[in-house]
Amino acid sequence: MLNGIPKILSPELLKVLCEMGHGDRIVIADGNFPCESVGKGARVIRMDGHGTCEVLEAVLKLFPLDTYVEKPVNLMQVMAGDNVETPIWSEYERLVKDSDVRGKDAIGQIERFAFYEEAAKAYAIVATGEGALYANVMLQKGVVV
């Protein structure tokens, strides 16, 4: 145990966050995301008992977002024809605003299959038990100052 570290962050996840360098990406995935198949080249960290919001909030307490890219946070875009509401995205906006002065302007969207391709290149994927649809979020690490 350490002071100031959110208790939800396991030693494995803390190690990965520390190992990541500027420009590396991490995906916090919902329960439907194909973590193991997409993440064959990445480290997959299991956090099945947790939701994406609580993991995102904890990660953002330690993880600087990249200031050299326009959108260091990316969500999986809803597929055309899917009649799906994404209220969780409002919570993501709040959490990002609490940790980055750009607020929701730091958040972009990536088409579903392009998101899978980008996720396959991520340093790590965190598999959560999140039940909300289209609740996947990709973060790009910035410089620690």
Disulfide bonds with the S-S distance in Angstrom:
none
